[in-house]
Structures are given as structure tokens and as C-alpha cells.
């Protein structure tokens, strides 16, 4: 199926989703003007050095700074320690946008076992600390003067979360801010809303994480979108996988487990789904609904839709795909055994046991907001942090009233 990308005529990026006008921690840099000529693609897994501009087809230029003597220009950094991954971006301003000069991502599974014990395990904390030591070294080598480091659902829920945060500060010098689900949703949308299709009326942006999923209903604003409603539920790919237990050995057992996942997520989304019914319109005109997702789930499924032999951020970030195609891929993956999923390109061993939970969450989202097209973003919280830092010069989070 042909690739579909956001229209190249979209202007300043304000026709998107979340981080309401008053919700942003200051003015958000608007994307550079779009050009007709597409920027060159890059290939390869993360780290993938990229700009804070719109994707190809929208005039994005991918350029990393040359190696050599350290520059004295201001460097900003964002660390996102999630339930499943530890991610870092280091960037410098480039006009109204930014260019990423270093990046790091590692699967740490900090929330492994949390659903059963309520605590972060020693092994999980050690894995996360190992990744954060790498981040700390990169911050020093890149001469970062201003950074914000956040932790999300795993540290919010764990009874020993505060103890772990102190250990991180003591051993790495990184001061993690355990942000609320509200702030997590705000940052995710601030980081990716620029990729939302142009259009009128309400739109939905979602972030499927390791320990939680955030849904944000937005409408267009003069510079950034205004938030109409939002919801965070405690189901992410790790928490849902662990709660639903082993997959079983037969197709019937896998199907029953998948149905249970769907029920759990549907029940959690139900109050939000009921609240936003008026926004769908009496005729439920799905052709006018806009939807954008940021998560490993949507980028992985988008890779399968494109039949990529390996993950390519340049091909996926900003892609728009038929929602039904993503649903069909979800159903197909849910029926495969773990061994079969490990053989699927772009899934592999790291995601094989978690991708089914992501599929269940995605299908529930498509039921809540039945758009016929789904935008895909390989950007989110880290980019949102960078935009806030560059706009305000401060790592201070937004006040809760700003959501």
C-alpha cells in the first residue's frame, strides 16, 4: 500500500493536538515552513539524529552536527525513564526548531514484576541505573547546561519509587522528576502534535506506554492545540501483559487472553468514551476524525504495514496509515505464538512478549475514536521536554491548572 504522509501545505504546526495554548510551559517554537522537496530519508535503529521539524514531505532536514571539537553553544537534554524504556535526547536550537546531536534508548523494563509485587525489583533498578549512567556520561561529554529528567508510571506506582529516585540522584547525579499522568500527557502531545493532519474539529492524540496509556482530546488553537478532555489509564504494554499472565500454548488460549486484555482496557476507557460521544457527531463521520499515536506499538505496527525488513524512523515518523490496516495487523499478531512473533521483522525478541498488549490497547482506542486514518509519531515526551526547555529556559513543569 502506498505511503501516505501529512499534507506538505500545513503551516505552523498549530493544526494538531495537545499542549493547549495555555497548557504549554510558554510559547512553543513553530515548525519551519514546508517545502515541496522531500528531505532525505535516514535508515537504521535508534539513535537516529533528527530535527524538531515536521517529517519528510514537510520540509524536514535531517542533519547531525559534525564531530570534532566541542561547541560552546547551549545544549539541552531530555531524559524519559518509562516503565519499559530509558530514553535520552540532547539537542541544540536551530532557528525555531532544534537539531538532535546525541540520542540513546535502551529497554530496561523498570516495571517488570510491579503488577504482582507493587515494588521495583532489584534487577529492574540495576538495569535502569546502568542506562542512566550512560545518559549521565553523555550529558557531561555534550556539555549540557540545561536538562529535565522525568520518570513516569512505574515510579509513580512503586512503593519504593522514591527510594529508587534518591539512589539515581546519588549514583548518577541525575535528578528524576516523577511526573503526574497529566504532565506526561501534556509533554507527549507537545512533542508530537506537529504531525497531526490538518483539519477542523476535535482530534485525538494517544500515547501507549509501558505502564499507562494517555488519551487527549484537542481542538485547534492559535499556536498550539487546546485540550478539551484527557484520560490516563493504568494499562501499558508491561502492566497489561503481566496482569493477564501467560499466553498459553494453544490458539484458543491466546484468543481468550486477548479478549481479556480488550475487556480490561475497554472498561478503563469507558468513562472517557462516554464523555466524548458529543464530539464524534451524530453521524459519526469517521472521515473527518483525526487520530495520532506515539508509542512503540504504533511505530512497530506501522513498520509491519510498510513491510520493512528492519525499523526505519525516517519511513515511519509522520506516516499516515489506514486504521483498519493497523487493526488487521493487531488481530494477526494476537494469534501468533511468542516464537512466531519473534520471527517477524521489526518485532524481534525484545517486543515479542509485549506487542500483543499494545495491539489490544490500540484496538480499544480505535473503538473509542473511530477515525479511518491513523497518524504515527516516533517522538513524544522527550521532544516535548526539549520544546519546553528551549521556549522557557527552565526545567520547571507546567502548573496542574494549565492542562
MOKAUR-V210569 format. One record per backbone hydrogen bond with DSSP energy under -1.0 kcal/mol. NH is the residue of the N-H (numbers start at 1). CO is the residue of the C=O. E is the energy in kcal/mol with one decimal. If there is no record, write none. Layout:
BEGIN
((NH CO E) (NH CO E))
END
This chain:
BEGIN
((10 7 -1.2) (16 14 -1.7) (23 20 -1.1) (24 20 -1.9) (26 24 -1.4) (52 98 -2.5) (58 55 -1.8) (76 91 -3.0) (77 146 -1.6) (78 89 -2.5) (79 148 -2.0) (80 87 -2.6) (81 150 -3.0) (82 85 -3.1) (86 106 -2.5) (87 80 -2.1) (88 104 -2.9) (89 78 -2.1) (90 102 -2.5) (91 76 -2.8) (92 99 -2.1) (94 97 -2.4) (97 94 -1.9) (99 92 -2.7) (100 50 -2.7) (101 90 -2.4) (102 90 -1.5) (104 88 -2.1) (106 86 -2.1) (108 84 -2.2) (109 84 -2.5) (111 83 -2.6) (112 109 -1.8) (114 111 -2.1) (117 113 -2.2) (118 114 -2.5) (125 121 -2.5) (126 122 -2.4) (127 123 -2.1) (128 124 -2.3) (129 125 -2.6) (130 126 -2.2) (131 127 -1.8) (132 128 -2.5) (133 129 -2.2) (134 130 -1.3) (135 131 -2.0) (136 132 -2.7) (137 133 -2.1) (138 134 -2.1) (139 135 -2.4) (140 136 -1.8) (141 137 -2.4) (142 138 -2.1) (143 140 -1.3) (144 139 -2.2) (145 75 -1.4) (146 75 -1.3) (148 77 -1.7) (150 79 -2.9) (151 177 -2.1) (152 81 -1.7) (156 152 -1.8) (157 153 -2.4) (158 154 -2.1) (159 118 -2.6) (161 158 -1.5) (164 160 -2.1) (165 161 -2.4) (166 162 -2.0) (167 163 -2.0) (168 164 -2.5) (169 165 -2.1) (170 166 -2.5) (171 167 -2.5) (172 168 -2.6) (173 169 -1.2) (177 149 -2.8) (179 151 -1.8) (179 177 -1.1) (184 180 -2.4) (185 181 -2.3) (186 182 -2.1) (187 183 -2.6) (188 184 -2.1) (189 185 -2.0) (190 186 -2.3) (191 187 -1.9) (192 188 -1.1) (193 189 -2.6) (195 192 -2.3) (196 193 -1.9) (203 218 -2.3) (204 290 -2.3) (205 216 -2.4) (206 292 -2.2) (207 214 -2.2) (209 212 -2.4) (213 233 -2.2) (214 207 -2.0) (215 231 -3.0) (216 205 -2.6) (217 229 -3.0) (218 203 -2.8) (219 226 -2.3) (226 219 -2.7) (228 217 -3.1) (229 217 -1.5) (231 215 -2.5) (233 213 -2.4) (237 209 -2.5) (238 210 -1.8) (239 210 -2.0) (240 236 -2.4) (242 238 -2.6) (243 239 -2.0) (244 240 -1.9) (254 250 -2.1) (255 251 -2.4) (256 252 -2.2) (257 253 -2.1) (258 254 -2.2) (259 255 -2.2) (260 256 -1.9) (261 257 -2.2) (262 258 -2.4) (263 259 -2.3) (264 260 -2.4) (265 261 -2.3) (266 262 -3.0) (267 263 -2.6) (268 264 -1.6) (269 265 -2.4) (270 266 -1.3) (273 269 -2.9) (274 270 -2.3) (275 271 -1.9) (276 272 -1.9) (279 276 -1.3) (280 277 -1.5) (284 281 -1.4) (286 284 -1.7) (288 285 -1.9) (292 204 -2.2) (293 375 -2.6) (294 206 -2.3) (299 295 -1.9) (300 296 -2.1) (301 297 -2.5) (302 298 -2.2) (303 299 -1.7) (304 300 -1.8) (305 301 -2.3) (306 302 -1.9) (308 303 -2.3) (315 312 -1.1) (316 312 -1.3) (317 313 -2.7) (318 376 -2.9) (319 316 -2.4) (320 4 -3.2) (321 374 -2.6) (323 372 -1.7) (326 322 -1.5) (327 323 -2.2) (328 324 -2.3) (329 325 -2.0) (330 326 -2.0) (331 327 -2.4) (332 328 -2.2) (333 329 -2.6) (334 330 -2.1) (336 333 -1.3) (341 337 -2.5) (342 338 -2.0) (344 341 -1.6) (347 344 -1.8) (348 344 -1.4) (351 347 -1.2) (355 351 -2.4) (358 354 -1.5) (359 355 -2.2) (360 356 -2.2) (361 357 -2.2) (362 358 -2.6) (363 359 -2.6) (364 360 -1.8) (365 361 -2.1) (366 362 -2.3) (367 363 -1.3) (368 364 -2.0) (369 365 -2.7) (371 369 -2.7) (372 286 -1.2) (374 321 -3.1) (375 291 -2.9) (376 319 -2.5) (377 293 -2.4) (384 380 -2.6) (385 381 -2.6) (386 382 -2.4) (387 383 -2.4) (388 384 -2.0) (389 385 -2.9) (390 386 -2.6) (391 387 -1.7) (392 388 -2.2) (393 389 -2.9) (402 399 -2.0) (403 400 -1.4))
END
